[in-house]
Amino acid sequence: MPIQTDGIILSNRRIKPLYFLLEIDCPQIAAETKPGQFVMLRTSEDGRPLLRRPFSIYRSYPDHHHEKRKRGHLLILYKMVGQGTRKMTAFKKGERVNLIGPLGNGFALPPLPSSAPAILIGGGVGMASLSSLSETLRPGELSVFIGGKTKDDILCENDFRGGKASKVFIATEDGSRGRKGMVVPLFFSEMKRFDQNESCYVFICGPDPMVKALSRGIKSEKWIIQASMEARMGCGIGACWGCVIKTTDPQTPYQRVCHTGPIFNLREIEWE
């Protein structure tokens, strides 16, 4: 069950020109978090902006984590894009911050034992939840595709290269790192590496055009594809209905990203 609580800021450091890593001591939320879930964070105490902001949980360390110094800690990877995140960049060590979480359904992991390959595809801060997911996967092979506008938008690369990934592919729109272009076309160019007739687990997190492009390019029914959908959220708990997407569900075609999602079976999303 999500809770509302205060956390204590442990650090807030810039990792790239527009990206910051916020570390919070928040054991109540850290103990319950699954990969793919998020928090709604109050970015200021003066009511400007009024609404909380949603952030994927990059890392969480429960009370039983083997590294004692990390227990109860929660990490958020965020990009400075507007009024709320600009205020967040001024957060200082020792300050309190109010959060609601963990929210959303999280990724569904492949059943064990499973030797099926897994593929992660994302861009920008979408890599945060995929990085967390990669720590829990036990596939036979893990391939990661990272996209961004420039080299400064390539995130979590070291997490994957130093972790379980067997292959890491990079695409930037300006060609400053990896292949020039978008990350989904890069993935399609490498699809011959994967057997279309065998089971494969694909996880994607990024803006709607990226997810839509992937949905139109994978035809194999044996591939299980989960998408972490992005949406503007007013409340994060399903009350305002401000983040709906259309699905193939005949009973409730419009689903709330914050409540039913943010993780959806990609084949169940209706693109309008």
Buried (B, 14 or more C-beta within 10 A) or exposed (E): EBEBBBBBBBBBEEEBEBBBBBBBBBBBBBBBBBBBBBBBBBBBEEEEBEBBBBBBBBBBBBEEBEEEEBBBBBBBBBBBEEEBBEBBBEBEEEBEBBBBBBBBBBBBBBEEEBEBBBBBBBBBBBBBBBBBBBEEBEBEBBBBBBBBBBBBBBBBBEBBEEBBBEBBBBBBBEEBBBBEBBBBBBBBEBEEEBEEEEBBBBBBBBEBEBBBBBBEEBEBEEBBBBBBBBBEBBBBBBEEEBBBBEBEEEEEEEBBBBBBBBBBEBBBBEEE
